[in-house]
Amino acid sequence: MGQYLPDWHPWEDYTSYFIGDARTNGCRELLAIELPWLIQAFGTIDGIRAARRKLTTLNTAYDDCIFLLINHKNGTIGSVCVDVVSRKAVREFEMIGEDIYLSWNGTPDSLRLFDLEKRQDVVVQPSDDIDRQEGYAAFVIENAYASELKAFIEAVNGGTAPKYDFAEDMETLRLIDEVESQK
């Protein structure tokens, strides 16, 4: 997942809001988006290794490209790359297993499951109701934000358990801190 930092909000200077600050930087933001769903899909992370570098000449005081090797408690392994370098906004995912191949290019219409019997990709359509903000990358879908807000209000008003709670968020932040502490 990556997108050139100045392209996030082209209408404002990237150094004037959180993505330009080393404490709350763009790569931290991307990890905070990706890690929660990866943990929910593949289980608790019990090991994470990072390779990090500053690859741009941008006016930032943090590494702008991070590669991760992740070990999950259940034995699943994965790799993740986040960056604020890519001039093309990208968000891609592949799941490779002996009995499955799944690919996703970040947009609602790009989820593909390889049919093992037919030996061809099958399009998986997760939703017909897609809400996008013009000017953002095609993979930025506004539905997720509206769903999160609705779930929050339901949890506050109705006492329903949140889908993602503060303890899970603290664990995500702990993992991000661990990544940033690795040399």
N, CA and C atoms as a LAMMPS dump frame, in Angstrom:
ITEM: TIMESTEP
0
ITEM: NUMBER OF ATOMS
549
ITEM: BOX BOUNDS ff ff ff
-5.0000000000000000e+02 5.0000000000000000e+02
-5.0000000000000000e+02 5.0000000000000000e+02
-5.0000000000000000e+02 5.0000000000000000e+02
ITEM: ATOMS id mol type element x y z
1 1 1 N 0.858 -1.162 0
2 1 2 C 0 0 0
3 1 3 C 0.901 1.22 0
4 2 1 N 0.632 2.145 -0.886
5 2 2 C 1.445 3.342 -0.907
6 2 3 C 0.83 4.449 -1.734
7 3 1 N 1.238 5.649 -1.395
8 3 2 C 0.845 6.831 -2.153
9 3 3 C 1.791 7.958 -1.769
10 4 1 N 2.261 8.678 -2.765
11 4 2 C 3.188 9.781 -2.55
12 4 3 C 2.579 10.792 -1.582
13 5 1 N 3.325 11.115 -0.551
14 5 2 C 2.815 11.931 0.545
15 5 3 C 2.156 13.243 0.095
16 6 1 N 2.785 14.048 -0.779
17 6 2 C 2.127 15.295 -1.188
18 6 3 C 0.805 15.093 -1.934
19 7 1 N 0.575 13.886 -2.455
20 7 2 C -0.667 13.62 -3.184
21 7 3 C -1.837 13.253 -2.269
22 8 1 N -1.582 13.021 -0.971
23 8 2 C -2.671 12.644 -0.058
24 8 3 C -3.737 13.729 -0.023
25 9 1 N -3.331 14.937 0.261
26 9 2 C -4.215 16.108 0.269
27 9 3 C -3.516 17.178 -0.569
28 10 1 N -3.672 17.147 -1.881
29 10 2 C -2.935 18.086 -2.728
30 10 3 C -3.259 19.55 -2.449
31 11 1 N -4.365 19.813 -1.783
32 11 2 C -4.795 21.174 -1.494
33 11 3 C -4.095 21.771 -0.278
34 12 1 N -3.287 20.955 0.452
35 12 2 C -2.569 21.5 1.608
36 12 3 C -1.161 20.924 1.679
37 13 1 N -0.279 21.657 2.322
38 13 2 C 1.114 21.256 2.488
39 13 3 C 1.192 20.054 3.428
40 14 1 N 1.834 18.978 2.97
41 14 2 C 1.908 17.748 3.774
42 14 3 C 2.616 17.95 5.111
43 15 1 N 3.426 18.978 5.234
44 15 2 C 4.11 19.223 6.515
45 15 3 C 3.211 19.934 7.521
46 16 1 N 2.017 20.359 7.075
47 16 2 C 1.149 21.143 7.962
48 16 3 C 0.116 20.308 8.712
49 17 1 N 0.067 18.997 8.471
50 17 2 C -0.872 18.154 9.222
51 17 3 C -0.202 16.832 9.572
52 18 1 N -0.922 15.951 10.223
53 18 2 C -0.324 14.811 10.927
54 18 3 C 0.59 13.925 10.099
55 19 1 N 0.368 13.771 8.803
56 19 2 C 1.188 12.844 8.023
57 19 3 C 2.629 13.312 7.863
58 20 1 N 2.867 14.595 8.055
59 20 2 C 4.22 15.118 7.939
60 20 3 C 5.007 15.073 9.233
61 21 1 N 4.337 14.832 10.341
62 21 2 C 4.959 14.799 11.669
63 21 3 C 5.485 13.395 11.949
64 22 1 N 6.718 13.27 12.401
65 22 2 C 7.323 11.958 12.671
66 22 3 C 6.527 11.158 13.701
67 23 1 N 5.87 11.832 14.63
68 23 2 C 5.117 11.126 15.68
69 23 3 C 3.829 10.492 15.161
70 24 1 N 3.26 11.059 14.122
71 24 2 C 1.96 10.609 13.599
72 24 3 C 2.025 10.434 12.083
73 25 1 N 3.125 9.988 11.592
74 25 2 C 3.462 10.045 10.167
75 25 3 C 2.584 9.192 9.248
76 26 1 N 2.762 9.415 7.956
77 26 2 C 1.969 8.734 6.945
78 26 3 C 2.095 7.222 6.975
79 27 1 N 3.287 6.705 7.225
80 27 2 C 3.448 5.244 7.29
81 27 3 C 2.748 4.672 8.512
82 28 1 N 2.793 5.384 9.641
83 28 2 C 2.026 4.945 10.828
84 28 3 C 0.543 4.873 10.49
85 29 1 N 0.052 5.872 9.774
86 29 2 C -1.359 5.909 9.394
87 29 3 C -1.717 4.707 8.526
88 30 1 N -0.874 4.396 7.546
89 30 2 C -1.148 3.253 6.677
90 30 3 C -1.121 1.939 7.458
91 31 1 N -0.171 1.8 8.374
92 31 2 C -0.123 0.588 9.2
93 31 3 C -1.356 0.484 10.095
94 32 1 N -1.826 1.621 10.591
95 32 2 C -3.022 1.622 11.446
96 32 3 C -4.276 1.249 10.651
97 33 1 N -4.238 1.395 9.349
98 33 2 C -5.343 0.972 8.486
99 33 3 C -5.221 -0.518 8.154
100 34 1 N -4.027 -0.966 7.819
101 34 2 C -3.833 -2.335 7.34
102 34 3 C -3.767 -3.382 8.447
103 35 1 N -3.062 -3.103 9.536
104 35 2 C -2.866 -4.133 10.562
105 35 3 C -4.159 -4.642 11.199
106 36 1 N -5.13 -3.794 11.543
107 36 2 C -6.339 -4.326 12.19
108 36 3 C -7.071 -5.388 11.364
109 37 1 N -7.253 -5.153 10.082
110 37 2 C -7.987 -6.151 9.298
111 37 3 C -7.136 -7.384 9.043
112 38 1 N -5.821 -7.217 8.933
113 38 2 C -4.955 -8.39 8.772
114 38 3 C -4.98 -9.263 10.026
115 39 1 N -4.986 -8.629 11.192
116 39 2 C -5.069 -9.375 12.453
117 39 3 C -6.418 -10.077 12.55
118 40 1 N -7.49 -9.381 12.184
119 40 2 C -8.814 -10.003 12.249
120 40 3 C -8.915 -11.181 11.275
121 41 1 N -8.32 -11.047 10.102
122 41 2 C -8.414 -12.104 9.092
123 41 3 C -7.488 -13.286 9.375
124 42 1 N -6.282 -13.015 9.878
125 42 2 C -5.269 -14.068 9.988
126 42 3 C -4.847 -14.388 11.415
127 43 1 N -5.361 -13.653 12.386
128 43 2 C -5.087 -13.969 13.782
129 43 3 C -4.003 -13.107 14.409
130 44 1 N -3.82 -13.322 15.698
131 44 2 C -2.875 -12.562 16.512
132 44 3 C -1.465 -12.635 15.931
133 45 1 N -0.791 -11.505 15.932
134 45 2 C 0.6 -11.441 15.478
135 45 3 C 1.5 -11.758 16.655
136 46 1 N 2.407 -12.735 16.454
137 46 2 C 3.342 -13.042 17.54
138 46 3 C 4.792 -12.785 17.142
139 47 1 N 5 -12.202 15.983
140 47 2 C 6.335 -11.797 15.572
141 47 3 C 6.249 -10.867 14.381
142 48 1 N 7.041 -9.799 14.415
143 48 2 C 7.022 -8.832 13.313
144 48 3 C 8.434 -8.281 13.139
145 49 1 N 8.937 -8.313 11.912
146 49 2 C 10.259 -7.798 11.58
147 49 3 C 10.105 -6.736 10.502
148 50 1 N 10.894 -5.684 10.623
149 50 2 C 10.768 -4.561 9.701
150 50 3 C 12.096 -4.225 9.041
151 51 1 N 12.012 -3.847 7.778
152 51 2 C 13.108 -3.199 7.058
153 51 3 C 12.558 -1.843 6.654
154 52 1 N 13.259 -0.773 7.066
155 52 2 C 12.734 0.579 6.849
156 52 3 C 13.82 1.457 6.249
157 53 1 N 13.41 2.375 5.405
158 53 2 C 14.341 3.332 4.816
159 53 3 C 13.596 4.622 4.483
160 54 1 N 14.388 5.694 4.406
161 54 2 C 13.877 6.945 3.841
162 54 3 C 14.377 6.973 2.404
163 55 1 N 13.458 6.945 1.466
164 55 2 C 13.809 6.847 0.052
165 55 3 C 13.585 8.14 -0.721
166 56 1 N 12.871 9.088 -0.14
167 56 2 C 12.545 10.319 -0.854
168 56 3 C 13.38 11.485 -0.333
169 57 1 N 13.247 12.588 -1.026
170 57 2 C 13.857 13.84 -0.571
171 57 3 C 12.815 14.726 0.109
172 58 1 N 11.671 14.15 0.438
173 58 2 C 10.611 14.915 1.099
174 58 3 C 11.09 15.462 2.437
175 59 1 N 10.495 16.565 2.845
176 59 2 C 10.842 17.217 4.107
177 59 3 C 10.139 16.507 5.269
178 60 1 N 10.608 15.3 5.576
179 60 2 C 10.059 14.514 6.684
180 60 3 C 11.21 13.941 7.497
181 61 1 N 10.941 13.665 8.761
182 61 2 C 11.961 13.114 9.662
183 61 3 C 11.613 11.674 10.032
184 62 1 N 11.179 10.9 9.051
185 62 2 C 10.857 9.495 9.307
186 62 3 C 11.099 8.67 8.042
187 63 1 N 11.261 7.358 8.251
188 63 2 C 11.409 6.441 7.126
189 63 3 C 10.101 6.405 6.352
190 64 1 N 10.195 6.523 5.037
191 64 2 C 8.983 6.625 4.227
192 64 3 C 8.644 5.346 3.461
193 65 1 N 9.372 4.274 3.733
194 65 2 C 9.085 2.974 3.139
195 65 3 C 9.377 1.897 4.185
196 66 1 N 8.404 1.031 4.442
197 66 2 C 8.545 -0.016 5.459
198 66 3 C 8.086 -1.346 4.867
199 67 1 N 8.966 -2.354 4.94
200 67 2 C 8.618 -3.729 4.581
201 67 3 C 8.523 -4.538 5.858
202 68 1 N 7.46 -5.31 5.999
203 68 2 C 7.255 -6.128 7.196
204 68 3 C 7.175 -7.599 6.829
205 69 1 N 7.728 -8.432 7.697
206 69 2 C 7.508 -9.87 7.672
207 69 3 C 6.762 -10.186 8.954
208 70 1 N 5.577 -10.747 8.82
209 70 2 C 4.682 -10.953 9.961
210 70 3 C 4.458 -12.443 10.186
211 71 1 N 4.58 -12.865 11.444
212 71 2 C 4.238 -14.227 11.859
213 71 3 C 2.995 -14.152 12.73
214 72 1 N 2.01 -14.961 12.387
215 72 2 C 0.789 -15.049 13.188
216 72 3 C 0.87 -16.285 14.075
217 73 1 N 0.2 -16.211 15.216
218 73 2 C 0.206 -17.317 16.178
219 73 3 C -0.236 -18.642 15.567
220 74 1 N -1.141 -18.583 14.609
221 74 2 C -1.676 -19.807 14.006
222 74 3 C -0.758 -20.412 12.941
223 75 1 N 0.419 -19.794 12.723
224 75 2 C 1.367 -20.314 11.748
225 75 3 C 1.354 -19.598 10.415
226 76 1 N 0.368 -18.759 10.18
227 76 2 C 0.307 -17.987 8.942
228 76 3 C 1.449 -16.976 8.924
229 77 1 N 2.064 -16.8 7.763
230 77 2 C 3.071 -15.753 7.603
231 77 3 C 2.621 -14.825 6.484
232 78 1 N 3.086 -13.595 6.538
233 78 2 C 2.724 -12.638 5.512
234 78 3 C 3.748 -11.536 5.408
235 79 1 N 3.679 -10.804 4.319
236 79 2 C 4.542 -9.642 4.136
237 79 3 C 3.669 -8.445 3.788
238 80 1 N 4.092 -7.295 4.261
239 80 2 C 3.356 -6.051 4.048
240 80 3 C 4.359 -4.968 3.692
241 81 1 N 4.02 -4.155 2.716
242 81 2 C 4.82 -2.974 2.403
243 81 3 C 3.901 -1.767 2.463
244 82 1 N 4.322 -0.751 3.219
245 82 2 C 3.627 0.534 3.206
246 82 3 C 4.652 1.607 2.872
247 83 1 N 4.227 2.588 2.095
248 83 2 C 5.152 3.658 1.75
249 83 3 C 4.39 4.929 1.427
250 84 1 N 5.1 6.033 1.497
251 84 2 C 4.577 7.32 1.056
252 84 3 C 5.448 7.826 -0.094
253 85 1 N 5.906 6.866 -0.903
254 85 2 C 6.829 7.099 -2.005
255 85 3 C 6.146 6.939 -3.362
256 86 1 N 5.276 5.947 -3.497
257 86 2 C 4.701 5.566 -4.782
258 86 3 C 3.928 6.715 -5.422
259 87 1 N 4.346 7.082 -6.629
260 87 2 C 3.659 8.163 -7.336
261 87 3 C 2.277 7.732 -7.817
262 88 1 N 2.068 6.439 -7.972
263 88 2 C 0.732 5.911 -8.241
264 88 3 C 0.191 5.383 -6.919
265 89 1 N -1.022 5.794 -6.568
266 89 2 C -1.644 5.283 -5.342
267 89 3 C -1.978 3.81 -5.555
268 90 1 N -1.427 2.957 -4.691
269 90 2 C -1.632 1.516 -4.836
270 90 3 C -2.052 0.892 -3.516
271 91 1 N -2.878 -0.131 -3.632
272 91 2 C -3.261 -0.962 -2.492
273 91 3 C -3.553 -2.337 -3.071
274 92 1 N -2.673 -3.275 -2.797
275 92 2 C -2.791 -4.605 -3.378
276 92 3 C -2.664 -5.664 -2.299
277 93 1 N -3.316 -6.801 -2.534
278 93 2 C -3.288 -7.907 -1.578
279 93 3 C -3.308 -9.216 -2.345
280 94 1 N -2.493 -10.156 -1.9
281 94 2 C -2.526 -11.52 -2.416
282 94 3 C -2.52 -12.477 -1.241
283 95 1 N -3.363 -13.494 -1.318
284 95 2 C -3.346 -14.566 -0.334
285 95 3 C -3.043 -15.846 -1.1
286 96 1 N -1.944 -16.469 -0.719
287 96 2 C -1.472 -17.651 -1.424
288 96 3 C -1.453 -18.817 -0.455
289 97 1 N -2.102 -19.891 -0.838
290 97 2 C -2.111 -21.106 -0.033
291 97 3 C -2.234 -22.314 -0.935
292 98 1 N -2.063 -23.469 -0.366
293 98 2 C -2.138 -24.701 -1.147
294 98 3 C -3.515 -24.878 -1.781
295 99 1 N -4.549 -24.409 -1.095
296 99 2 C -5.915 -24.587 -1.582
297 99 3 C -6.627 -23.28 -1.891
298 100 1 N -5.864 -22.177 -1.976
299 100 2 C -6.519 -20.89 -2.247
300 100 3 C -5.535 -19.921 -2.894
301 101 1 N -6.06 -19.112 -3.803
302 101 2 C -5.357 -17.944 -4.299
303 101 3 C -6.402 -16.846 -4.421
304 102 1 N -6.172 -15.75 -3.712
305 102 2 C -7.082 -14.615 -3.683
306 102 3 C -6.26 -13.372 -3.988
307 103 1 N -6.763 -12.499 -4.85
308 103 2 C -6.056 -11.251 -5.144
309 103 3 C -7.035 -10.088 -5.104
310 104 1 N -6.488 -8.933 -4.762
311 104 2 C -7.309 -7.727 -4.643
312 104 3 C -6.435 -6.527 -4.953
313 105 1 N -6.899 -5.657 -5.829
314 105 2 C -6.165 -4.448 -6.183
315 105 3 C -6.742 -3.207 -5.531
316 106 1 N -7.41 -3.392 -4.411
317 106 2 C -7.848 -2.27 -3.598
318 106 3 C -9.2 -1.682 -3.924
319 107 1 N -9.721 -1.97 -5.098
320 107 2 C -11.014 -1.409 -5.472
321 107 3 C -12.11 -2.456 -5.286
322 108 1 N -13.351 -2.03 -5.097
323 108 2 C -14.431 -2.986 -4.853
324 108 3 C -14.626 -4.005 -5.974
325 109 1 N -14.29 -3.637 -7.202
326 109 2 C -14.511 -4.553 -8.325
327 109 3 C -13.292 -5.403 -8.667
328 110 1 N -12.248 -5.377 -7.834
329 110 2 C -11.013 -6.083 -8.189
330 110 3 C -10.723 -7.323 -7.344
331 111 1 N -11.645 -7.727 -6.494
332 111 2 C -11.437 -8.926 -5.682
333 111 3 C -11.633 -10.161 -6.559
334 112 1 N -10.614 -11.021 -6.595
335 112 2 C -10.636 -12.211 -7.439
336 112 3 C -10.275 -13.441 -6.618
337 113 1 N -11.017 -14.508 -6.826
338 113 2 C -10.729 -15.806 -6.223
339 113 3 C -10.433 -16.768 -7.363
340 114 1 N -9.303 -17.44 -7.282
341 114 2 C -8.938 -18.397 -8.32
342 114 3 C -9.713 -19.688 -8.096
343 115 1 N -10.537 -20.053 -9.084
344 115 2 C -11.313 -21.294 -9.02
345 115 3 C -10.373 -22.444 -9.378
346 116 1 N -10.093 -23.297 -8.406
347 116 2 C -9.125 -24.373 -8.596
348 116 3 C -9.582 -25.397 -9.631
349 117 1 N -10.878 -25.664 -9.706
350 117 2 C -11.383 -26.646 -10.667
351 117 3 C -11.392 -26.098 -12.088
352 118 1 N -11.864 -24.858 -12.248
353 118 2 C -11.939 -24.256 -13.581
354 118 3 C -10.616 -23.635 -14.012
355 119 1 N -9.695 -23.461 -13.047
356 119 2 C -8.376 -22.877 -13.311
357 119 3 C -8.489 -21.465 -13.882
358 120 1 N -9.387 -20.66 -13.285
359 120 2 C -9.552 -19.274 -13.727
360 120 3 C -10.007 -18.405 -12.56
361 121 1 N -9.737 -17.117 -12.693
362 121 2 C -10.176 -16.159 -11.681
363 121 3 C -11.681 -15.957 -11.759
364 122 1 N -12.299 -15.814 -10.597
365 122 2 C -13.717 -15.5 -10.491
366 122 3 C -13.826 -14.183 -9.734
367 123 1 N -14.562 -13.233 -10.29
368 123 2 C -14.748 -11.939 -9.639
369 123 3 C -15.68 -12.119 -8.446
370 124 1 N -15.269 -11.572 -7.3
371 124 2 C -16.089 -11.577 -6.089
372 124 3 C -16.555 -10.15 -5.867
373 125 1 N -17.858 -9.925 -5.921
374 125 2 C -18.403 -8.578 -5.745
375 125 3 C -18.883 -8.413 -4.309
376 126 1 N -18.12 -7.707 -3.459
377 126 2 C -18.495 -7.601 -2.051
378 126 3 C -19.69 -6.701 -1.776
379 127 1 N -19.926 -5.69 -2.625
380 127 2 C -21.01 -4.754 -2.354
381 127 3 C -21.398 -4.031 -3.632
382 128 1 N -22.668 -3.743 -3.76
383 128 2 C -23.134 -2.954 -4.9
384 128 3 C -23.189 -1.469 -4.571
385 129 1 N -23.176 -1.133 -3.299
386 129 2 C -23.329 0.241 -2.835
387 129 3 C -21.959 0.833 -2.51
388 130 1 N -21.36 1.526 -3.462
389 130 2 C -20.02 2.08 -3.304
390 130 3 C -20.113 3.604 -3.273
391 131 1 N -19.535 4.201 -2.236
392 131 2 C -19.523 5.652 -2.077
393 131 3 C -18.076 6.126 -2.143
394 132 1 N -17.765 6.933 -3.152
395 132 2 C -16.406 7.438 -3.342
396 132 3 C -16.407 8.956 -3.351
397 133 1 N -15.317 9.526 -2.872
398 133 2 C -15.113 10.97 -2.917
399 133 3 C -14.24 11.276 -4.131
400 134 1 N -14.729 12.09 -5.027
401 134 2 C -13.972 12.441 -6.219
402 134 3 C -12.647 13.095 -5.827
403 135 1 N -11.587 12.746 -6.549
404 135 2 C -10.278 13.322 -6.276
405 135 3 C -9.375 12.417 -5.455
406 136 1 N -9.945 11.415 -4.793
407 136 2 C -9.149 10.448 -4.034
408 136 3 C -8.851 9.241 -4.914
409 137 1 N -7.88 8.442 -4.494
410 137 2 C -7.554 7.211 -5.209
411 137 3 C -8.784 6.308 -5.266
412 138 1 N -8.855 5.469 -6.295
413 138 2 C -10.024 4.601 -6.504
414 138 3 C -10.258 3.645 -5.35
415 139 1 N -9.2 3.319 -4.593
416 139 2 C -9.38 2.37 -3.487
417 139 3 C -9.861 3.036 -2.203
418 140 1 N -9.996 4.351 -2.181
419 140 2 C -10.511 5.038 -0.994
420 140 3 C -12.035 5.044 -1.09
421 141 1 N -12.645 4.159 -0.328
422 141 2 C -14.096 3.995 -0.333
423 141 3 C -14.652 4.606 0.95
424 142 1 N -15.577 5.515 0.808
425 142 2 C -16.112 6.237 1.961
426 142 3 C -17.039 5.384 2.824
427 143 1 N -17.571 4.292 2.273
428 143 2 C -18.502 3.444 3.028
429 143 3 C -17.913 2.993 4.357
430 144 1 N -16.628 2.672 4.362
431 144 2 C -16.001 2.172 5.59
432 144 3 C -16.092 3.207 6.703
433 145 1 N -15.882 4.468 6.379
434 145 2 C -15.946 5.517 7.396
435 145 3 C -17.365 5.667 7.939
436 146 1 N -18.338 5.634 7.04
437 146 2 C -19.738 5.729 7.469
438 146 3 C -20.122 4.522 8.32
439 147 1 N -19.663 3.337 7.94
440 147 2 C -19.959 2.123 8.715
441 147 3 C -19.335 2.186 10.104
442 148 1 N -18.099 2.69 10.181
443 148 2 C -17.439 2.829 11.482
444 148 3 C -18.194 3.797 12.382
445 149 1 N -18.63 4.915 11.824
446 149 2 C -19.373 5.904 12.596
447 149 3 C -20.704 5.327 13.069
448 150 1 N -21.4 4.621 12.199
449 150 2 C -22.672 3.995 12.569
450 150 3 C -22.463 2.976 13.688
451 151 1 N -21.428 2.144 13.58
452 151 2 C -21.145 1.134 14.611
453 151 3 C -20.801 1.796 15.94
454 152 1 N -20.069 2.915 15.888
455 152 2 C -19.721 3.64 17.108
456 152 3 C -20.98 4.169 17.795
457 153 1 N -21.855 4.803 17.023
458 153 2 C -23.094 5.357 17.59
459 153 3 C -23.958 4.237 18.164
460 154 1 N -24.048 3.111 17.469
461 154 2 C -24.814 1.969 17.981
462 154 3 C -24.215 1.44 19.281
463 155 1 N -22.891 1.408 19.363
464 155 2 C -22.234 0.928 20.586
465 155 3 C -22.511 1.871 21.751
466 156 1 N -22.485 3.18 21.482
467 156 2 C -22.74 4.163 22.539
468 156 3 C -24.209 4.142 22.952
469 157 1 N -25.107 4.161 21.984
470 157 2 C -26.542 4.229 22.28
471 157 3 C -27.166 2.892 22.666
472 158 1 N -26.779 1.85 21.974
473 158 2 C -27.453 0.572 22.169
474 158 3 C -26.694 -0.433 22.999
475 159 1 N -25.498 -0.094 23.367
476 159 2 C -24.72 -1.017 24.167
477 159 3 C -24.186 -2.208 23.396
478 160 1 N -24.226 -2.159 22.046
479 160 2 C -23.663 -3.261 21.268
480 160 3 C -22.14 -3.206 21.339
481 161 1 N -21.53 -4.353 21.295
482 161 2 C -20.068 -4.414 21.363
483 161 3 C -19.474 -3.841 20.081
484 162 1 N -18.437 -3.018 20.204
485 162 2 C -17.803 -2.477 19.003
486 162 3 C -17.093 -3.583 18.227
487 163 1 N -17.007 -3.403 16.908
488 163 2 C -16.313 -4.382 16.069
489 163 3 C -14.806 -4.328 16.306
490 164 1 N -14.318 -3.193 16.74
491 164 2 C -12.893 -2.966 16.979
492 164 3 C -12.814 -2.085 18.212
493 165 1 N -12.195 -2.583 19.269
494 165 2 C -12.239 -1.846 20.531
495 165 3 C -10.888 -1.214 20.881
496 166 1 N -10.874 -0.497 22.003
497 166 2 C -9.664 0.214 22.411
498 166 3 C -8.505 -0.733 22.697
499 167 1 N -8.783 -1.895 23.252
500 167 2 C -7.719 -2.87 23.53
501 167 3 C -7.072 -3.331 22.223
502 168 1 N -7.89 -3.567 21.201
503 168 2 C -7.345 -3.961 19.897
504 168 3 C -6.543 -2.818 19.283
505 169 1 N -7.033 -1.595 19.442
506 169 2 C -6.316 -0.443 18.915
507 169 3 C -4.98 -0.259 19.63
508 170 1 N -4.963 -0.462 20.928
509 170 2 C -3.704 -0.364 21.683
510 170 3 C -2.701 -1.412 21.196
511 171 1 N -3.172 -2.612 20.892
512 171 2 C -2.286 -3.656 20.371
513 171 3 C -1.749 -3.262 18.998
514 172 1 N -2.589 -2.694 18.147
515 172 2 C -2.134 -2.213 16.844
516 172 3 C -1.062 -1.145 17.019
517 173 1 N -1.303 -0.188 17.908
518 173 2 C -0.322 0.875 18.153
519 173 3 C 0.965 0.32 18.746
520 174 1 N 0.863 -0.697 19.602
521 174 2 C 2.055 -1.332 20.164
522 174 3 C 2.89 -1.974 19.05
523 175 1 N 2.214 -2.645 18.117
524 175 2 C 2.921 -3.259 16.995
525 175 3 C 3.599 -2.201 16.123
526 176 1 N 2.91 -1.098 15.872
527 176 2 C 3.5 -0.015 15.073
528 176 3 C 4.714 0.561 15.793
529 177 1 N 4.615 0.759 17.099
530 177 2 C 5.768 1.232 17.874
531 177 3 C 6.921 0.237 17.78
532 178 1 N 6.607 -1.058 17.836
533 178 2 C 7.641 -2.087 17.715
534 178 3 C 8.331 -2.003 16.352
535 179 1 N 7.545 -1.81 15.292
536 179 2 C 8.098 -1.657 13.947
537 179 3 C 9.028 -0.452 13.9
538 180 1 N 8.589 0.668 14.458
539 180 2 C 9.398 1.887 14.415
540 180 3 C 10.645 1.798 15.283
541 181 1 N 10.649 0.913 16.265
542 181 2 C 11.825 0.788 17.138
543 181 3 C 12.91 -0.091 16.523
544 182 1 N 12.577 -0.835 15.487
545 182 2 C 13.563 -1.718 14.853
546 182 3 C 14.46 -0.917 13.922
547 183 1 N 15.714 -1.207 13.988
548 183 2 C 16.703 -0.496 13.145
549 183 3 C 16.839 -1.128 11.79
